[in-house]
Structure formats: structure tokens, C-alpha cells
């Protein structure tokens, strides 16, 4: 890219590639759903009330002193591509991006903290960390909620707990989730064992962008399903207890594949790298499929010439929102996106770190 090319949105916290168990656990997230006394739930909120709610929440969030570098963004004022970039960085949800009416997000630049205004609930408090780091974000989310509760009257029932738009969130209103990269389990056709095991523990497996979305690049979210009748600590323990087993399972299968079918694994990994280094047009789904294998290959030491930061940066560039933002922010037709994506991948993964021509 030239020096005067548009700035590419940075890789967010979820894709930073560091933290405990980061070869398998990309990120950890805790989200709290809260609603404000005196306003109808989101589904019954009119246009004027949506505006009033944002006007009610924004100054109180600012007064809470949550962090020094938080900025408010009105989603109505953003382009479709700008909203898509925020979704791809896991700062907002797809539902929030595609919603109607006055809504916004307060977040820091890396995406470690994000407060969604007028999503499915009046307020969604989200804390995110790279790698497996549930304890720190649990403490951070509770501290943020404590500061906000001193200024905002959240809807709470003595018997049922926090009242939310979706019945499955009533209670603590807390969703604990982790983003896992499980290419070996997919490769060895063992991924269904994970699905079956976690479902028996009241946990859910979701796609790349959360509920209702499909897996992408062998990435899966695992989270609690219900919150009613369980304490926040219990919900955290449910996820924290099962995660080491899944991580160990993925590592064991990676080792078995290397011990028993090393040549096959190396062939798949290097073919993926070869395709991405030479392709002239490539769709996002195919690119992510190859990048998943390359990411595993880097962590297994099969590809020594690339580091994980390069792979993550390439993944970031491949996403439709980030790709279009890097080209000036205007919408690109699918065929044009596929051509630009292939070129950006060739430059990012070029041998010796240089850019490829063509």
C-alpha cells in the first residue's frame, strides 16, 4: 500500500494474539445486560424514547469515570462499512449495527471496554481481553457496573434479578464467552464431541459473530446459555471449568496429527500458504479457511518464516469491512473485493516480508 493510502483500522484486542493460551483461546469476553427504570424495553421503545434514553445514559457514563480514553460514537452517523468494522472488531454486535433508531457505543480504541446503548437491552457492558483471561475481565466488568449503578437506576427484581429483553438473560444478565481456534478438532472430525460435551453443561457453541451466526476460520464462541437462578461466580466457574479440557483436547489432537500424519498436516498447511501467496482473486470464506491452517502451522512450528502478528494482521485485512475501509471506505462489489483481498494477502504474507507484485 502507498504512503497516502487510507489508514487500516487496527487489529482489536480480540485478535491481538497474546495472553494465556492464546494459541487456542483468541479472546475472553464478559457482557452484562442492563435496562433502565422508567423506559420501556428495547422492543417497545419508540423513536423519541430511544433518543431520550441515549440522552439519559451518555452523560452518566461520562460522569462515571470508567476509563480515560473512552469515546462515544453514534451509530446512526456512521456508514454501513464503519459499523461493519466495529462488528468485525467485536466492539458491537450485528444486531446493534443493523438496528434502527438512536443508538451508540462508548468504547476505548483497542476494544477492551465497550458499552452498547440501545442494543437488545438499553445498555450492554462488555469487557474483552486477549487470550484466556476471565478473572481480570470479570473484576473489570463488576467495577464498571458498580460505578454506573451509582448513577443509573437499573431495572431489578428482588426475586428474578436484573430484568432483560430476552428471558434467558434474566438474573445476572451476564454472558461469559471465549473465542476458540479449533482447527485440529475440525481437521480430525472431533469437533462434534466438543459440541455434545458443552451442551450437557448448559453451555452453548456459537458462531464467529455470536448467536445466530456460523463458525468462521475454525473459530467458535463458547458461552453460558442461561443466567436465571445462578450467581455470577457460578456462571464464571461453569465456563472456567470446561475451558482447560477443550484447550487440552485441541492440543492433544494437534500432537496426534503431527505424530501420525505429519506429512498430511504439513501438506495442508503449506498448500494453504501457497494458495494465499499466489491467488489473484479469493473470497473471504476461502481466505479464512486457509488462514486457519496457517495460524495452526505457525503455532506448531511448521512455518517459521511468519509470526502470529502477520497472520492476525492478514486475517484483519480479509474481513469485508476492514478491507473496504483500507481502500477508502466506499462500498466495493464482491468481485472487486475478492481481487483486492487477494492482493492484500499476497503483500501481507510475501516471502521475506516484502510485497508481491501483480
C-alpha positions, 0 to 999 in steps of 0.5 A: 500500500502507498504512503497516502493510502487510507489508514487500516483500522487496527487489529482489536484486542480480540485478535491481538494474539497474546495472553494465556493460551492464546494459541487456542483461546483468541479472546475472553469476553464478559457482557452484562445486560442492563435496562433502565427504570422508567423506559420501556424495553428495547422492543417497545421503545419508540423513536423519541424514547430511544433518543431520550434514553441515549440522552439519559445514559451518555452523560452518566457514563461520562460522569462515571469515570470508567476509563480515560480514553473512552469515546462515544460514537453514534451509530446512526452517523456512521456508514454501513462499512464503519459499523461493519468494522466495529462488528468485525472488531467485536466492539458491537454486535450485528444486531446493534449495527443493523438496528434502527433508531438512536443508538451508540457505543462508548468504547476505548480504541483497542476494544477492551471496554465497550458499552452498547446503548440501545442494543437488545437491552438499553445498555450492554457492558462488555469487557474483552481481553486477549487470550484466556483471561476471565478473572481480570475481565470479570473484576473489570466488568463488576467495577464498571457496573458498580460505578454506573449503578451509582448513577443509573437506576437499573431495572431489578427484581428482588426475586428474578434479578436484573430484568432483560429483553430476552428471558434467558438473560434474566438474573445476572444478565451476564454472558461469559464467552471465549473465542476458540481456534479449533482447527485440529478438532475440525481437521480430525472430525472431533469437533462434534464431541466438543459440541455434545460435551458443552451442551450437557453443561448448559453451555452453548457453541456459537458462531464467529459473530455470536448467536445466530451466526456460523463458525468462521476460520475454525473459530467458535464462541463458547458461552453460558446459555442461561443466567436465571437462578445462578450467581455470577461466580457460578456462571464464571466457574461453569465456563472456567471449568470446561475451558482447560479440557477443550484447550487440552483436547485441541492440543492433544489432537494437534500432537496426534496429527503431527505424530501420525500424519505429519506429512498430511498436516504439513501438506495442508498447511503449506498448500494453504500458504501457497494458495494465499501467496499466489491467488489473484482473486479469493473470497473471504470464506476461502481466505479464512479457511486457509488462514486457519491452517496457517495460524495452526502451522505457525503455532506448531512450528511448521512455518517459521518464516511468519509470526502470529502478528502477520497472520492476525494482521492478514486475517484483519485485512480479509474481513469485508469491512476492514478491507473496504475501509483500507481502500477508502471506505466506499462500498466495493462489489464482491468481485472487486473485493475478492481481487483486492483481498487477494492482493492484500494477502499476497503483500501481507504474507510475501516471502521475506516480508516484502510485497508481491507484485501483480 
